[in-house]
Amino acid sequence: MTRADLSIRQAILLNDVALVRRLLKHHPQYLHNPDYSDKSNTSLHLAAQYGLTEIAEILISLGHDSSREVIDWIYSNNGDNLGISVNTDGKTPLHLAAAYSRSAVVELLCRHFPRTINRPDHKGQTPLHLASSSQPMPTVTTIVDQTSRPGVTRPPEDNSTIEVLLAHGANVNAQDEQGNICLHNATAWGHLKAVRALVQAGANPRRTNKAGWTPEYYSITVQAEVYYRNLVAEWDKRRSQEEIRANERRAKGAGAVRLVPREAESDDGQSETGRSRGSSERSRQSGESDAGLGITVDSLDTWK
């Protein structure tokens, strides 16, 4: 990297918005600035990974990535090479933002680049797959008394990234190259809130992967397995109720029609009196019928 390359990357890592603006004003050719030592991640990859929303907005406003449908690329110096930046793992900036639970950046990227919402990486994983197995950065305790040791506390599970992706139309039943859906990832990492959100959004809790396993078998604790089974029971009950209601609607829609055959006419024609008598008889029969509708057809043989 040249000095300008390093300076831009360092300014992004420092979240120094003013410095990033100034450097890119004087060195616009380094807007994308891929780091070939780090999977060719671009400036937007870096901002997405660290949740730097304001810097991501600046990069996008300057033309970093485009929603226009073009041939995919990792990076080239061609200024006309517009599209979505992809690193050597096939991940877009949205993949990295989702993997690190950067919900604000995820919202920004979903709005600007909707084509990437269900885009798989080289392992077939979509941003929702990565969000379902994301691990927020732990925070180190700063208040330590004489009887305790510095420790690491795990922040509570944050479901906001998953909710943002679902709101923008992420496919909850998309499968990666191993056949795993997002529920497999969520159960394997013990993300119980994510499991519930995905099931409520329509994920199939009985979907098997290529190894023949459902998400339940990846539960990391007994408590997680019990929780998952309860969710599946709720899901089965809801599906049964929906099927019952659907059958009732179909039965109501098909129960009020009665078919009445038309009387065959003789070769020499039916007299006016006969036709009137036949019509009166059909009207009387129709009126006595509980169905309430009399529909004339040529012959019942047609419906056999």
C-alpha positions as YAML, in Angstrom:
chain: A
units: angstrom
residues:
- id: 1
  name: MET
  ca: [0.00, 0.00, 0.00]
- id: 2
  name: THR
  ca: [1.05, 3.58, -0.59]
- id: 3
  name: ARG
  ca: [0.94, 6.19, 2.13]
- id: 4
  name: ALA
  ca: [-2.44, 7.49, 0.89]
- id: 5
  name: ASP
  ca: [-3.86, 3.96, 0.98]
- id: 6
  name: LEU
  ca: [-2.77, 3.45, 4.56]
- id: 7
  name: SER
  ca: [-3.93, 6.88, 5.66]
- id: 8
  name: ILE
  ca: [-7.45, 6.35, 4.30]
- id: 9
  name: ARG
  ca: [-7.73, 2.95, 5.94]
- id: 10
  name: GLN
  ca: [-6.45, 4.27, 9.26]
- id: 11
  name: ALA
  ca: [-8.83, 7.23, 9.11]
- id: 12
  name: ILE
  ca: [-11.75, 4.84, 8.60]
- id: 13
  name: LEU
  ca: [-10.66, 2.68, 11.53]
- id: 14
  name: LEU
  ca: [-10.42, 5.79, 13.70]
- id: 15
  name: ASN
  ca: [-13.91, 6.81, 12.55]
- id: 16
  name: ASP
  ca: [-12.49, 10.22, 11.70]
- id: 17
  name: VAL
  ca: [-15.18, 11.50, 9.35]
- id: 18
  name: ALA
  ca: [-13.50, 14.83, 8.57]
- id: 19
  name: LEU
  ca: [-10.18, 13.18, 7.76]
- id: 20
  name: VAL
  ca: [-11.82, 10.60, 5.52]
- id: 21
  name: ARG
  ca: [-13.56, 13.38, 3.59]
- id: 22
  name: ARG
  ca: [-10.33, 15.34, 3.19]
- id: 23
  name: LEU
  ca: [-8.24, 12.37, 2.09]
- id: 24
  name: LEU
  ca: [-10.80, 11.20, -0.47]
- id: 25
  name: LYS
  ca: [-11.12, 14.73, -1.81]
- id: 26
  name: HIS
  ca: [-7.39, 14.78, -2.59]
- id: 27
  name: HIS
  ca: [-7.13, 11.08, -3.51]
- id: 28
  name: PRO
  ca: [-10.44, 10.08, -5.14]
- id: 29
  name: GLN
  ca: [-8.71, 7.21, -6.94]
- id: 30
  name: TYR
  ca: [-8.43, 5.44, -3.58]
- id: 31
  name: LEU
  ca: [-12.15, 5.43, -2.85]
- id: 32
  name: HIS
  ca: [-12.45, 1.64, -2.92]
- id: 33
  name: ASN
  ca: [-8.94, 1.06, -1.55]
- id: 34
  name: PRO
  ca: [-8.97, -2.78, -1.40]
- id: 35
  name: ASP
  ca: [-6.68, -4.40, 1.14]
- id: 36
  name: TYR
  ca: [-5.11, -7.33, -0.72]
- id: 37
  name: SER
  ca: [-3.66, -8.63, 2.53]
- id: 38
  name: ASP
  ca: [-7.18, -8.90, 3.97]
- id: 39
  name: LYS
  ca: [-9.31, -10.73, 1.38]
- id: 40
  name: SER
  ca: [-9.46, -7.62, -0.83]
- id: 41
  name: ASN
  ca: [-11.88, -5.93, 1.55]
- id: 42
  name: THR
  ca: [-12.70, -2.43, 0.32]
- id: 43
  name: SER
  ca: [-13.31, 0.76, 2.26]
- id: 44
  name: LEU
  ca: [-17.02, -0.03, 2.47]
- id: 45
  name: HIS
  ca: [-16.28, -3.54, 3.73]
- id: 46
  name: LEU
  ca: [-14.20, -1.98, 6.50]
- id: 47
  name: ALA
  ca: [-16.86, 0.57, 7.46]
- id: 48
  name: ALA
  ca: [-19.54, -2.13, 7.44]
- id: 49
  name: GLN
  ca: [-17.52, -4.52, 9.58]
- id: 50
  name: TYR
  ca: [-16.95, -1.92, 12.29]
- id: 51
  name: GLY
  ca: [-20.41, -0.38, 12.12]
- id: 52
  name: LEU
  ca: [-19.25, 3.06, 10.96]
- id: 53
  name: THR
  ca: [-22.55, 4.29, 9.57]
- id: 54
  name: GLU
  ca: [-21.57, 7.89, 8.81]
- id: 55
  name: ILE
  ca: [-18.43, 6.88, 6.97]
- id: 56
  name: ALA
  ca: [-20.40, 4.26, 5.04]
- id: 57
  name: GLU
  ca: [-22.83, 7.00, 3.98]
- id: 58
  name: ILE
  ca: [-19.93, 9.15, 2.76]
- id: 59
  name: LEU
  ca: [-18.42, 6.30, 0.75]
- id: 60
  name: ILE
  ca: [-21.76, 5.49, -0.88]
- id: 61
  name: SER
  ca: [-22.40, 9.16, -1.70]
- id: 62
  name: LEU
  ca: [-19.02, 9.31, -3.44]
- id: 63
  name: GLY
  ca: [-19.91, 6.33, -5.64]
- id: 64
  name: HIS
  ca: [-18.56, 3.36, -3.68]
- id: 65
  name: ASP
  ca: [-20.67, 0.49, -5.07]
- id: 66
  name: SER
  ca: [-23.77, 0.78, -7.21]
- id: 67
  name: SER
  ca: [-27.15, -0.94, -7.32]
- id: 68
  name: ARG
  ca: [-26.91, -1.10, -11.11]
- id: 69
  name: GLU
  ca: [-26.89, -4.67, -12.41]
- id: 70
  name: VAL
  ca: [-23.43, -5.32, -13.84]
- id: 71
  name: ILE
  ca: [-20.89, -8.12, -13.90]
- id: 72
  name: ASP
  ca: [-19.58, -8.82, -10.42]
- id: 73
  name: TRP
  ca: [-16.09, -7.80, -9.51]
- id: 74
  name: ILE
  ca: [-13.61, -7.83, -6.67]
- id: 75
  name: TYR
  ca: [-11.76, -4.70, -7.65]
- id: 76
  name: SER
  ca: [-10.00, -3.07, -10.58]
- id: 77
  name: ASN
  ca: [-8.61, 0.38, -11.23]
- id: 78
  name: ASN
  ca: [-11.16, 0.97, -13.97]
- id: 79
  name: GLY
  ca: [-13.26, 3.94, -12.85]
- id: 80
  name: ASP
  ca: [-16.24, 2.68, -14.87]
- id: 81
  name: ASN
  ca: [-16.25, -0.65, -13.08]
- id: 82
  name: LEU
  ca: [-19.38, -0.02, -11.02]
- id: 83
  name: GLY
  ca: [-21.30, -2.64, -9.11]
- id: 84
  name: ILE
  ca: [-21.22, -4.36, -5.74]
- id: 85
  name: SER
  ca: [-17.80, -4.91, -4.19]
- id: 86
  name: VAL
  ca: [-17.15, -8.53, -3.26]
- id: 87
  name: ASN
  ca: [-14.15, -9.84, -1.35]
- id: 88
  name: THR
  ca: [-12.34, -13.11, -2.02]
- id: 89
  name: ASP
  ca: [-14.86, -15.01, 0.13]
- id: 90
  name: GLY
  ca: [-17.72, -13.74, -2.02]
- id: 91
  name: LYS
  ca: [-18.93, -11.49, 0.76]
- id: 92
  name: THR
  ca: [-20.40, -8.04, 0.15]
- id: 93
  name: PRO
  ca: [-20.23, -5.24, 2.73]
- id: 94
  name: LEU
  ca: [-23.74, -6.30, 3.81]
- id: 95
  name: HIS
  ca: [-22.43, -9.77, 4.66]
- id: 96
  name: LEU
  ca: [-19.82, -8.29, 7.00]
- id: 97
  name: ALA
  ca: [-22.26, -5.85, 8.60]
- id: 98
  name: ALA
  ca: [-24.70, -8.70, 9.26]
- id: 99
  name: ALA
  ca: [-21.98, -11.00, 10.58]
- id: 100
  name: TYR
  ca: [-21.00, -8.42, 13.20]
- id: 101
  name: SER
  ca: [-24.57, -7.33, 14.05]
- id: 102
  name: ARG
  ca: [-24.15, -3.78, 12.77]
- id: 103
  name: SER
  ca: [-27.87, -3.13, 12.42]
- id: 104
  name: ALA
  ca: [-27.62, 0.56, 11.46]
- id: 105
  name: VAL
  ca: [-25.19, -0.20, 8.62]
- id: 106
  name: VAL
  ca: [-27.32, -3.18, 7.59]
- id: 107
  name: GLU
  ca: [-30.33, -0.87, 7.28]
- id: 108
  name: LEU
  ca: [-28.29, 1.57, 5.19]
- id: 109
  name: LEU
  ca: [-26.92, -1.10, 2.84]
- id: 110
  name: CYS
  ca: [-30.32, -2.79, 2.42]
- id: 111
  name: ARG
  ca: [-31.83, 0.51, 1.28]
- id: 112
  name: HIS
  ca: [-29.03, 1.33, -1.16]
- id: 113
  name: PHE
  ca: [-28.23, -2.16, -2.46]
- id: 114
  name: PRO
  ca: [-31.34, -4.36, -2.23]
- id: 115
  name: ARG
  ca: [-29.84, -6.88, -4.66]
- id: 116
  name: THR
  ca: [-27.41, -7.99, -1.96]
- id: 117
  name: ILE
  ca: [-30.05, -8.89, 0.65]
- id: 118
  name: ASN
  ca: [-30.39, -12.52, -0.50]
- id: 119
  name: ARG
  ca: [-27.04, -12.78, -2.23]
- id: 120
  name: PRO
  ca: [-25.03, -15.88, -1.20]
- id: 121
  name: ASP
  ca: [-21.29, -15.86, -0.61]
- id: 122
  name: HIS
  ca: [-18.96, -18.61, -1.84]
- id: 123
  name: LYS
  ca: [-20.33, -20.96, 0.84]
- id: 124
  name: GLY
  ca: [-23.92, -20.21, -0.11]
- id: 125
  name: GLN
  ca: [-24.59, -18.16, 3.01]
- id: 126
  name: THR
  ca: [-26.76, -15.06, 2.79]
- id: 127
  name: PRO
  ca: [-26.47, -12.07, 5.13]
- id: 128
  name: LEU
  ca: [-29.33, -13.57, 7.17]
- id: 129
  name: HIS
  ca: [-27.33, -16.78, 7.66]
- id: 130
  name: LEU
  ca: [-24.46, -14.74, 9.08]
- id: 131
  name: ALA
  ca: [-26.73, -12.58, 11.23]
- id: 132
  name: SER
  ca: [-28.27, -15.73, 12.71]
- id: 133
  name: SER
  ca: [-24.85, -16.90, 13.92]
- id: 134
  name: SER
  ca: [-23.31, -13.52, 14.70]
- id: 135
  name: GLN
  ca: [-21.44, -12.94, 17.92]
- id: 136
  name: PRO
  ca: [-21.44, -9.31, 19.15]
- id: 137
  name: MET
  ca: [-18.09, -8.04, 20.34]
- id: 138
  name: PRO
  ca: [-17.78, -8.63, 24.12]
- id: 139
  name: THR
  ca: [-17.20, -5.72, 26.45]
- id: 140
  name: VAL
  ca: [-14.48, -5.78, 29.08]
- id: 141
  name: THR
  ca: [-15.52, -4.79, 32.59]
- id: 142
  name: THR
  ca: [-13.86, -1.59, 33.67]
- id: 143
  name: ILE
  ca: [-14.93, -1.41, 37.30]
- id: 144
  name: VAL
  ca: [-12.87, -3.86, 39.31]
- id: 145
  name: ASP
  ca: [-12.71, -4.12, 43.07]
- id: 146
  name: GLN
  ca: [-9.95, -5.68, 45.13]
- id: 147
  name: THR
  ca: [-11.68, -9.06, 45.40]
- id: 148
  name: SER
  ca: [-12.59, -9.53, 41.74]
- id: 149
  name: ARG
  ca: [-10.67, -10.10, 38.56]
- id: 150
  name: PRO
  ca: [-11.12, -8.37, 35.22]
- id: 151
  name: GLY
  ca: [-13.56, -10.36, 33.19]
- id: 152
  name: VAL
  ca: [-15.42, -10.38, 29.94]
- id: 153
  name: THR
  ca: [-19.19, -10.00, 29.95]
- id: 154
  name: ARG
  ca: [-21.29, -11.22, 27.08]
- id: 155
  name: PRO
  ca: [-23.83, -8.62, 25.97]
- id: 156
  name: PRO
  ca: [-27.47, -9.68, 25.76]
- id: 157
  name: GLU
  ca: [-28.60, -11.17, 22.48]
- id: 158
  name: ASP
  ca: [-29.38, -8.45, 19.93]
- id: 159
  name: ASN
  ca: [-32.01, -9.37, 17.36]
- id: 160
  name: SER
  ca: [-32.16, -6.01, 15.59]
- id: 161
  name: THR
  ca: [-30.01, -7.04, 12.61]
- id: 162
  name: ILE
  ca: [-32.21, -10.05, 11.90]
- id: 163
  name: GLU
  ca: [-35.32, -7.89, 12.18]
- id: 164
  name: VAL
  ca: [-33.90, -5.36, 9.71]
- id: 165
  name: LEU
  ca: [-33.06, -8.06, 7.17]
- id: 166
  name: LEU
  ca: [-36.50, -9.66, 7.53]
- id: 167
  name: ALA
  ca: [-38.17, -6.28, 7.07]
- id: 168
  name: HIS
  ca: [-36.30, -5.89, 3.78]
- id: 169
  name: GLY
  ca: [-37.42, -9.28, 2.46]
- id: 170
  name: ALA
  ca: [-34.62, -11.66, 3.45]
- id: 171
  name: ASN
  ca: [-35.43, -15.28, 2.60]
- id: 172
  name: VAL
  ca: [-35.76, -17.21, 5.88]
- id: 173
  name: ASN
  ca: [-35.61, -20.59, 4.14]
- id: 174
  name: ALA
  ca: [-32.58, -19.96, 1.91]
- id: 175
  name: GLN
  ca: [-30.12, -22.88, 2.06]
- id: 176
  name: ASP
  ca: [-26.33, -22.71, 1.96]
- id: 177
  name: GLU
  ca: [-24.13, -25.25, 0.16]
- id: 178
  name: GLN
  ca: [-24.58, -27.68, 3.09]
- id: 179
  name: GLY
  ca: [-28.35, -27.33, 2.96]
- id: 180
  name: ASN
  ca: [-28.52, -25.35, 6.20]
- id: 181
  name: ILE
  ca: [-31.15, -22.67, 6.63]
- id: 182
  name: CYS
  ca: [-30.78, -19.78, 9.06]
- id: 183
  name: LEU
  ca: [-32.42, -21.81, 11.83]
- id: 184
  name: HIS
  ca: [-29.54, -24.30, 11.74]
- id: 185
  name: ASN
  ca: [-27.12, -21.43, 12.41]
- id: 186
  name: ALA
  ca: [-29.24, -19.86, 15.13]
- id: 187
  name: THR
  ca: [-29.70, -23.10, 17.08]
- id: 188
  name: ALA
  ca: [-26.05, -24.06, 16.74]
- id: 189
  name: TRP
  ca: [-25.03, -20.75, 18.31]
- id: 190
  name: GLY
  ca: [-27.75, -20.80, 20.95]
- id: 191
  name: HIS
  ca: [-29.52, -17.67, 19.72]
- id: 192
  name: LEU
  ca: [-32.97, -18.38, 21.12]
- id: 193
  name: LYS
  ca: [-34.47, -14.98, 20.28]
- id: 194
  name: ALA
  ca: [-33.26, -15.38, 16.72]
- id: 195
  name: VAL
  ca: [-34.84, -18.84, 16.55]
- id: 196
  name: ARG
  ca: [-38.23, -17.47, 17.61]
- id: 197
  name: ALA
  ca: [-38.00, -14.50, 15.22]
- id: 198
  name: LEU
  ca: [-37.12, -16.76, 12.28]
- id: 199
  name: VAL
  ca: [-39.92, -19.24, 13.01]
- id: 200
  name: GLN
  ca: [-42.44, -16.42, 13.35]
- id: 201
  name: ALA
  ca: [-41.20, -15.03, 10.01]
- id: 202
  name: GLY
  ca: [-41.95, -18.32, 8.26]
- id: 203
  name: ALA
  ca: [-38.81, -20.43, 8.64]
- id: 204
  name: ASN
  ca: [-39.55, -24.16, 8.48]
- id: 205
  name: PRO
  ca: [-38.32, -25.69, 11.77]
- id: 206
  name: ARG
  ca: [-38.48, -29.19, 10.27]
- id: 207
  name: ARG
  ca: [-36.27, -28.44, 7.27]
- id: 208
  name: THR
  ca: [-33.36, -30.87, 7.00]
- id: 209
  name: ASN
  ca: [-29.91, -30.12, 5.62]
- id: 210
  name: LYS
  ca: [-27.89, -32.37, 3.30]
- id: 211
  name: ALA
  ca: [-26.83, -34.47, 6.28]
- id: 212
  name: GLY
  ca: [-30.49, -35.11, 7.11]
- id: 213
  name: TRP
  ca: [-30.52, -33.08, 10.33]
- id: 214
  name: THR
  ca: [-33.14, -30.57, 11.41]
- id: 215
  name: PRO
  ca: [-32.11, -27.44, 13.34]
- id: 216
  name: GLU
  ca: [-33.17, -29.08, 16.61]
- id: 217
  name: TYR
  ca: [-30.22, -31.49, 16.52]
- id: 218
  name: TYR
  ca: [-27.75, -28.60, 16.60]
- id: 219
  name: SER
  ca: [-29.02, -27.23, 19.91]
- id: 220
  name: ILE
  ca: [-26.00, -26.61, 22.14]
- id: 221
  name: THR
  ca: [-27.80, -27.16, 25.47]
- id: 222
  name: VAL
  ca: [-30.69, -29.21, 26.80]
- id: 223
  name: GLN
  ca: [-32.54, -25.98, 27.61]
- id: 224
  name: ALA
  ca: [-32.13, -24.81, 24.02]
- id: 225
  name: GLU
  ca: [-33.42, -28.14, 22.72]
- id: 226
  name: VAL
  ca: [-36.51, -27.97, 24.96]
- id: 227
  name: TYR
  ca: [-37.12, -24.37, 23.90]
- id: 228
  name: TYR
  ca: [-36.86, -25.37, 20.25]
- id: 229
  name: ARG
  ca: [-39.25, -28.30, 20.66]
- id: 230
  name: ASN
  ca: [-41.82, -26.01, 22.25]
- id: 231
  name: LEU
  ca: [-41.52, -23.65, 19.29]
- id: 232
  name: VAL
  ca: [-41.99, -26.54, 16.88]
- id: 233
  name: ALA
  ca: [-45.10, -27.63, 18.79]
- id: 234
  name: GLU
  ca: [-46.50, -24.10, 18.50]
- id: 235
  name: TRP
  ca: [-45.65, -24.09, 14.79]
- id: 236
  name: ASP
  ca: [-47.40, -27.43, 14.20]
- id: 237
  name: LYS
  ca: [-50.48, -26.24, 16.09]
- id: 238
  name: ARG
  ca: [-50.64, -23.01, 14.10]
- id: 239
  name: ARG
  ca: [-50.33, -24.88, 10.81]
- id: 240
  name: SER
  ca: [-53.11, -27.29, 11.79]
- id: 241
  name: GLN
  ca: [-55.40, -24.39, 12.69]
- id: 242
  name: GLU
  ca: [-54.64, -22.67, 9.39]
- id: 243
  name: GLU
  ca: [-55.46, -25.85, 7.45]
- id: 244
  name: ILE
  ca: [-58.76, -26.25, 9.32]
- id: 245
  name: ARG
  ca: [-59.76, -22.65, 8.55]
- id: 246
  name: ALA
  ca: [-58.78, -23.08, 4.90]
- id: 247
  name: ASN
  ca: [-60.89, -26.25, 4.60]
- id: 248
  name: GLU
  ca: [-63.85, -24.48, 6.21]
- id: 249
  name: ARG
  ca: [-63.57, -21.62, 3.72]
- id: 250
  name: ARG
  ca: [-63.46, -24.05, 0.80]
- id: 251
  name: ALA
  ca: [-66.48, -25.94, 2.14]
- id: 252
  name: LYS
  ca: [-68.53, -22.76, 2.50]
- id: 253
  name: GLY
  ca: [-67.62, -21.65, -1.00]
- id: 254
  name: ALA
  ca: [-68.61, -24.94, -2.63]
- id: 255
  name: GLY
  ca: [-71.78, -25.85, -0.68]
- id: 256
  name: ALA
  ca: [-74.42, -23.48, -2.11]
- id: 257
  name: VAL
  ca: [-74.63, -24.59, -5.77]
- id: 258
  name: ARG
  ca: [-77.25, -27.08, -7.05]
- id: 259
  name: LEU
  ca: [-77.20, -28.38, -10.63]
- id: 260
  name: VAL
  ca: [-80.56, -29.10, -12.38]
- id: 261
  name: PRO
  ca: [-80.63, -30.95, -15.73]
- id: 262
  name: ARG
  ca: [-82.58, -29.53, -18.66]
- id: 263
  name: GLU
  ca: [-85.43, -31.76, -19.86]
- id: 264
  name: ALA
  ca: [-84.71, -33.33, -23.19]
- id: 265
  name: GLU
  ca: [-86.86, -32.05, -26.05]
- id: 266
  name: SER
  ca: [-88.73, -34.43, -28.39]
- id: 267
  name: ASP
  ca: [-87.86, -34.60, -32.09]
- id: 268
  name: ASP
  ca: [-91.09, -32.82, -33.16]
- id: 269
  name: GLY
  ca: [-90.57, -30.04, -30.55]
- id: 270
  name: GLN
  ca: [-92.18, -29.40, -27.19]
- id: 271
  name: SER
  ca: [-95.39, -27.42, -27.00]
- id: 272
  name: GLU
  ca: [-95.48, -24.04, -25.30]
- id: 273
  name: THR
  ca: [-97.71, -25.50, -22.61]
- id: 274
  name: GLY
  ca: [-95.21, -28.29, -21.90]
- id: 275
  name: ARG
  ca: [-92.31, -25.86, -21.65]
- id: 276
  name: SER
  ca: [-94.24, -23.66, -19.25]
- id: 277
  name: ARG
  ca: [-95.20, -26.66, -17.13]
- id: 278
  name: GLY
  ca: [-91.59, -27.87, -17.04]
- id: 279
  name: SER
  ca: [-90.34, -24.43, -16.13]
- id: 280
  name: SER
  ca: [-92.88, -24.09, -13.33]
- id: 281
  name: GLU
  ca: [-91.93, -27.51, -11.97]
- id: 282
  name: ARG
  ca: [-88.22, -26.64, -11.93]
- id: 283
  name: SER
  ca: [-88.94, -23.34, -10.22]
- id: 284
  name: ARG
  ca: [-91.00, -25.11, -7.57]
- id: 285
  name: GLN
  ca: [-88.25, -27.69, -6.96]
- id: 286
  name: SER
  ca: [-85.64, -24.98, -6.78]
- id: 287
  name: GLY
  ca: [-87.69, -23.01, -4.29]
- id: 288
  name: GLU
  ca: [-88.08, -26.06, -2.05]
- id: 289
  name: SER
  ca: [-84.34, -26.78, -2.17]
- id: 290
  name: ASP
  ca: [-82.15, -25.74, 0.74]
- id: 291
  name: ALA
  ca: [-79.41, -24.79, -1.72]
- id: 292
  name: GLY
  ca: [-81.34, -21.84, -3.04]
- id: 293
  name: LEU
  ca: [-79.74, -21.74, -6.53]
- id: 294
  name: GLY
  ca: [-81.11, -23.53, -9.63]
- id: 295
  name: ILE
  ca: [-78.59, -23.73, -12.49]
- id: 296
  name: THR
  ca: [-79.70, -25.18, -15.82]
- id: 297
  name: VAL
  ca: [-77.30, -27.48, -17.65]
- id: 298
  name: ASP
  ca: [-77.74, -29.60, -20.75]
- id: 299
  name: SER
  ca: [-77.29, -32.96, -19.08]
- id: 300
  name: LEU
  ca: [-75.86, -34.42, -15.90]
- id: 301
  name: ASP
  ca: [-73.88, -36.84, -18.06]
- id: 302
  name: THR
  ca: [-71.52, -33.98, -18.82]
- id: 303
  name: TRP
  ca: [-70.47, -33.80, -15.15]
- id: 304
  name: LYS
  ca: [-69.98, -37.55, -14.67]
...
